[in-house]
Amino acid sequence: MKILVVEDDPEAASYLVKGLSEVGHMADRASDGDTGLQMALDSTYDILIVDRMLPKMDGLSLIRELRREQNHTPALILSALGQVDDRVKGLKAGGDDYLPKPYAFTELLARVEALARRPQSSHHVETTYRVGDLILDRMAHSCRRGDTEIPLQPREFRLLEYLMQHAGQVVTRTMLLENVWEYHFDPQTNVIDVHISRLRAKIDKGFDTPLLHTIRGAGYTIRDTSH
C-alpha cells in the first residue's frame, strides 16, 4: 500500500516509515499539516496516518479540509490525547480510527490493514493488480502467475507493485529511485538493475510470455504482449 505519514517528530516519523517499508508498504512523510494536506490532495494514497498535534495545521483540521475537498482516503489519527472525548472529536472530524500514544507498531499495522479492507463509499482502495496472468495481492502480500506462487522479498514486492500500478507505461529509473527506494538523488549504483534482474527471473523465467520489458534509454515497463 501507499501510505502518507504526517508526523512532526523526526524520530517517531522515521520509526513509522521504516517499519511500514520493512513490511513492504510505500511510505511518504510530511512534517507539518500544510504539507500533509497538499501531499494528500496532490497524490493518491491508500491510507493516511496523521498525528493530531502538528505545526501549521493540526491533524483534525487537516482531515476536515480533506473531507471538504471530497477526499475520503481512510485516516488513522495518532495522539497522546487518548480520553474518550478526544477520540470522539477525532472521529467526528472525519478520522476513520484513533490510536492513542504510546502504541505498539503491530497494533498500528493491524489497524492500517483493517482500514484498507474496509469498504469505502466514495473511495476505492485498489488491493489487487493484474497484468496478463500475473496477479499481485497487496493485502495478502502475495504474488502468483497462473497457478504458480511467486515468493518476493519486500523490496521486490514494492518494485513490482509500482510497476503494476503503472502497467503499460514507461517507468524511469528516477521514478523507481524516488518511489521504491525513496532516494531523491542518483546513488550511482546498479541497485535497480540487480532488482529488475531478480524480479524478471521470478515472474518471467519459465513462462511463455515475458511481461517485464526494458525500454532502452528510457526505463522499464510491465505489459502483456500476448494479444
WOFENLIN-V956857 format. One record per backbone hydrogen bond with DSSP energy under -0.5 kcal/mol. CO is the residue of the C=O (numbers start at 1). NH is the residue of the N-H. Records with the same first field share a line. If there is no record, write none. Layout:
CO=NH ; NH
//
This chain:
1=3 ; 26
2=46 ; 47
3=5 ; 28
4=6 ; 49
5=7 ; 30
6=51
8=10
9=13
10=14
11=15
12=16
13=17
14=18
15=19
16=20
17=21
18=22
19=23
20=25
21=24
25=27
26=3
28=5
30=7
32=36
33=37
34=38
35=39
36=40
37=41
38=42
39=43
43=45
46=74
47=4
48=50 ; 76
49=6 ; 51
50=78
52=54 ; 59
55=33 ; 57
58=62
59=63
60=64
61=65
62=66
63=67
64=68
65=69
66=71
67=70
70=72
74=48
75=77 ; 96 ; 97
76=50
77=99
78=52
79=101
80=82
83=87
84=88
85=89
86=90
87=91
88=92
89=93
90=95
91=94
97=77
98=100
99=79
104=107 ; 108
105=109
106=110
107=111
108=112
109=113
110=114
111=115
112=116
113=117
114=118
123=125
124=126
127=138 ; 139
129=136
131=134
133=135 ; 146
134=131
135=137 ; 144
136=129 ; 138
137=141 ; 142
142=137
143=150
144=135
145=148
147=149
148=145
149=151
153=157
154=158
155=159
156=160
157=161
158=162
159=163
160=164
161=165
162=166
164=167
166=169
169=171
170=172
171=220
172=176
173=177
174=178
175=179
176=180 ; 181
177=183
185=187
190=194
191=195
192=196
193=197
194=198
195=199
196=200
197=201
198=202
199=203
200=204 ; 205
204=207
208=210
211=213 ; 223
213=215 ; 221
214=216
215=218 ; 219
219=215
220=171
221=213 ; 223
222=168
223=225
//
